[in-house]
Amino acid sequence: MLLSLSLIILIGFALKGLFEKLHLPGLLGMLLAGILLGPQALNLISPEILAVSGDLREIAMIVILARVGITLDLRDLKRVGRPAVLMSFVPATFEIVAVVVLAPPLLGISLVEAAILGAILGAVSPAIIVPKMLHLMEAGYGKTNSVPQMILAGASADDIYVIVLFTSFMGLAAGQGFSPLQLLGVPLSILTGLVAGILIGMGLVQVFKRVHMRDTVKVLLILGLSFLIMGLEPAIGSLVPFSGFLAVMAIGGAILKMYDKLARRLTGKFAKIWVAAELILFVMLGAVVDIEHVRGVGLAVVLLIVVALVFRSLGVLVSLVRTPLSRKERLFCVIAGIPKATVQAAIGALPLAAGLAAGNTILTASVLAILISAPLGAVGIELGHKKLLER
């Protein structure tokens, strides 16, 4: 196991650095490292690590959720206004609808499975969007109409929106069909998750104000409670519909709302944890990819991803109707909505782990979406911001 861990770390970071030198997203290098080290290629990752790869990806997902929750300031949405709010759900909705319509005939999957796939593909990547938009904000690009701020706020809320839909669709798939009772459980799970997370966050704030401890310990306490929530989710869900994902995000949101100064400090701590979580997430995803299955459905999946991205672009343009943005700024917003990576890596394998018939196809689509959209979006943002945004 130690040899496997060393290879994951060394080769993962080496390929990440190589891709970044080529001005491509480093996460592609980590994904490639997983494919090379996995059982489909060199088979250098021990079975013990592969056996817990699902748990490792879930831990990485919890880190993502906690980080999003503690950084998503709803005031940013209010400050930028209507287009930021629309950007948080309209483009993803357009993309999900396209997948629901096209995936069944193209891939031979059910409507519920297509909805799950659409929710997975509908999220943009915070790992790519956040650092690039922060850089543009610092450099003064698009400042007049707050373009980077709008994209950043919309993308963060977009991830929450698709994760809520994903958990709802997974619940419907587990129930083997649609029923009024199951549909009623969707908003109820959202409500209970938010309430539980807010209450826990408020309790943590009181503890942090009264008990002196290092910020690192505070982060570990937040993660420990988040792990506990996700671990207890099945038991709680048997009593009342409950979304552990939303509860984790709500903890961070409550801390940000009640203790802004601390939240800003903890954001840097989560960024450091994310360095390790990102490595595990993408390498482990690459390791479970079935190369033969990619060959079997590859062209159909690529066509689906491309058409879905076109629909997403239409959704972005609809969100920007009646705004002062120029044509170039609107085009930049379309490009910024292309890259996908983090959420797809975190939840793309969950349907397969849950035993869905289309689990392998959904995983394949998740990986191909990363390989296609991440470099396209990242390079587009890098090359396009100087030509499309005023400084």
N, C-alpha and C positions, 0 to 999 in steps of 0.2 A: 504493500500500500504506500509506503514511503517513497519508493521509486516512482510510482504513478503520480503521486502528489508533486514530486520534484519536476517531473516531465510536464505536468499541467502548468505549473508556475513558470518554468524556464521557457518552454516552447510557446506557451500562451503569450507571455509578455514580449518574447522575441518577435513573434509574428505581428503582435499589436504594434510594436515600434516600427517594424518594416512597413506596414501598411500606412502608418502615420507619416513616415518619410515620403511615401508616394502620394501624400495628401488625400488618403482614403480613410474612412472611419476605422479606428483601431479594433473595434469590435468584430469586424470582418476577419481580422487575423486570428482572434481568439476562437471564432466559430470554425475557421479552417483548422486550427490546432486540434479542436475536439474531433473533427471528422478524420484527421490524419491519425490521431492517437486511438480513436475508437475501434470497436470490433469490426467495423466494415473496412478498415484499412490496415494499420500496423498492429492493432489489438494490444496496445501497451498500457491501457487503463485497467487496473485490477477489477475483477468481478465484485469485490466488496464495495468499491466506490460506485460502480455502475448500479449496484443494488440500492444505493441511497441517493442516486442522482436526482430523483423526484423530490426528496426532502431537501436536498441542497438548493434546488431551483426554487422551492417554496420559501426557503430562508431568504434567498436573494430577492424574491418578490416582496416579502415583508419589508425588507430594507427600502425597496423602491417606494412602497406605499407610505411608510413612515416619513421618508424624505419628501415625497410630494405633499403630504399633509402638513408638514411643518414649514414648507416654503410657499404653499399656495395662499397668497393673501387675497381674499375676496375684494379688497379695496382696489386692487389692480384692475379687476374686471369693471368695477364701477367707474374708475378713473378714465379708462379708455372708452367705455361706453358700450352701446348696442352692438357694434361689430365684434368686439371681443367676446361678448356673451354668445352671439350667434356662432362664432368660430369654435366655441367649445362643444357644440353638438350638431350643427347643421352639416358640415362636411362629412363627419363620421356617419351620420344618418344616411346621406346620399350613398356613401360607399357600402354600408351594410345592406341597403335596399338592392343595390346592384348585385352584390354577392348572393343574396337570397333568391333573386330572380335567375341568375345565370349558373350558380353552382350545381343545382340539381341536374339540369340537362348535360352540363359539361363534365361533371365529376361523378354523377350517379349517386348523390347523397340525398338524404331527406331534407325537408324544409327546416326542421329544428336544427339539424347538423349544419345546414347552410347558414342559419342565423348565428350559431356559435362561431363558425368560421368568419362570418362577417364582422362580429364583435371583436375577434382577435385581430383581423386585418385593419379594422377601423381606427386603431390608435396610432398617433405619431410617436416618435421616439424622443423622450426627454433627454436621453444620453447624448443625442445629437443636437436637438433644438436648444436646450437650456444653455450650454456653454457658448454656442455660436451667437445666440441672441444677446447674451450678456456682453460678449465682446463687441457687438455692433452698438449696443447702448453706451458702452464706455467710449467707443470711438466716435460717437455722435452721428451715426448713420440713421436716416429715417426719423429724425428727432421731431420734425415739424408735426407730423401726423401720428407720432408714437407707434410706428410700425413694429419695431422689435418688441416693445412692451405688449402690444396687442397679440402678436403671435405667441409670445411666451405665456401670457395669461390664458389664452385660448387653448394652447396645447396642454397645459397642466390640467385644466378642467376637462379637456377632451379625454384624457386618460381615465379620469374618474368615471366619466359617462360610459365609456365602453366596458370598463370593468364591472360596473353595475349591471349592464346588459348581459355581459358574459356570464356572470353568476346566476342571473335570472334564467337565461336560456339553458344553462347547465342543469338547473333545478327542474326545468320543464322536461329536458331529455331524460333525467333520472326518473321522472314520474310517468314516462312512457306516454306522452300525449298532452293535449291541452284540456284544461277544465277550468271552470270559473273559480273553483277553490284554489287551484294552483296560481292562477293569475292574481288573485287577491293576496297571495303570499308574497308577490314581488314588491309592491310598495311597503308591505308590512316588514319585510326583511330589511329594506332600506331604512325605514324609520327606527327599528330596533337597533340596527347596527350603528346609526348615527347617534342615537341617544346613549347607548352603552359607551361608545368612544368618547363622546363629549363629557360624560360623567367621570370616566376614568381620567381624562385629560385634566379636568378641573381638580380632581383629587390629587393628581401628581403636582399640579402647580402649587397647591397648598403645602404639600410635603416639601417641595423644592424651596419654598420661601421660608419654611420654618427650620429645616434641617440642612446644615451646611454639608455639601459633598461636591466632589469634582464633577465637572461637566461630563467627563468620560463615564463616570458612574451613572449619571442621569441618563445618558444615552443607552447604557446597558439595561437600566431599569425599564425604559420605554420599550426596548426590544424584547426584554423578558416578558413584559405584560402582553406585548403583541403576539409573541409565540404562544403564550397561554391562551389568548383569545382564539387564535387559529386552531390550537389543539383541542379546545373545548367546543368549537363550532358545531361538530356533528351532534354532540350531546345537547347543546342548546337548541339546535335546529330541529331535534326530535320533539321539542316542547313548543317552540314558537319559531316562525321564520326569522332567520338571522343572517346578516351578512358580515362575516369576519373581516373581509377586505375593507369595507366601509368603516367599520369600527376602528381598525388600525389607522386609517387616514384621519378619522375624526379626532383621535388622540392628539396627533400633531397639530391639527387645526385649532383645537381648544387651547393648546399651549401657546400657539402663535397669537391667538386672540387675547388671552389673559396675561401673557408674560412675554411681550414682544422682544424685549432685550435678550432674554434667555434663548428664545427661538432662533434669533440670528446667530448666536454663538453655537448652538447645537447643529445648525445647518452645516457648518464647516466640519464638525465631527462626523456627521452622516456622509459627507462627501468623501472623507477618508475611508470609512467603512465600505463605501461603494466601490472603491478600487479593487478590493478583494472579492466582493459580492459579484461584481461585473465579470471578473475572470471566471469564477465558478459557473455563473449563469450561462455564459456563451460557450465555454468549453464543454460543459455537460450537455448543452443542447446539441452541439455538433456531434458529440459522441453517440447520441441515440438516433441519429438520422439513418434511415434505411435507404442506402444508395439505390438499390434495385427498385424500390417503390418510387423514388424520384424519377428514374428513367421511365417508369410505366405511366405516370400521370403528369410528367413535367411540362409538356407543351400546353395541355389543357389548363394547368394551374397558372402558367405564365400568362396565357391569354386572359384568364380571369383576373389576375392581379393588375394587368395593364388597363383593362376596361374599368375595373373598380377605381383605379387611380384617376382615370378620366372623369368618372362620376364625382369623385372627391373634389377634383379641381372645379367642377361646376358648382359644387356646394360652397366652396370658398368664395367664388365669384358672387353667388347669391347672397352670402353673408355680408359682402362689401357693397351691396347696392345702396345708393344714396349716401355715400360717404365721400369725404373730400380727397380720398386717395387718387393719385394719378394712375394711368394705365400701367406704367412701369412698376409702381408700388403694388398694384393688384397682382401683376405677374410674379413679383417676388413673393407675395403671400402664397400664391399657388405652389411655387417651388418649395417654399418652407414647409408646406404640408405633405410633401412626398415621403421623407425618410421614415422608415419603420425599423425598429430593432428591439428595444428593451421590453416592452409589453409582450410582443410576439414571442420573444425568447422565454419570458417568465411563465406565460400561460399556454403557449402553443402545444406543449406536450401533455397538458392536463386532461384533455378529452381522451387521449390514448390511455393514460393511466386510469381513467374512470371506466374504461372498457367500452367506449363508443365504437360502433362498427366502422365509422369513418375516421377514427382517431389517427391512424397512420397518414391518411390523406390530409387531414387538418395540420398535422405536424409538418408534413412536406411543404404545404402551402405557406406555413409560418416561416420556415427556413428560406424558401425561395423568395418570399416577400422581403426578407432582410437583405438577401444577396442582391436583389434587383433595386430596391428603393433606397437603401442606406447610402451606397456610393452615389447614386443618381442625385438624391436630395442634398447630400453633404457637399458634393462638388458643385452642384447648382448654386447653393447658398454662397459658397466660397468665391465662385467666379462671378456670380450675378450681383452681389450686393453693391459693388463699386459702380456698376453700370445702371442699376435700377433704383438705387436709393440715393437721395441727396445727403451730403454731409454738412 
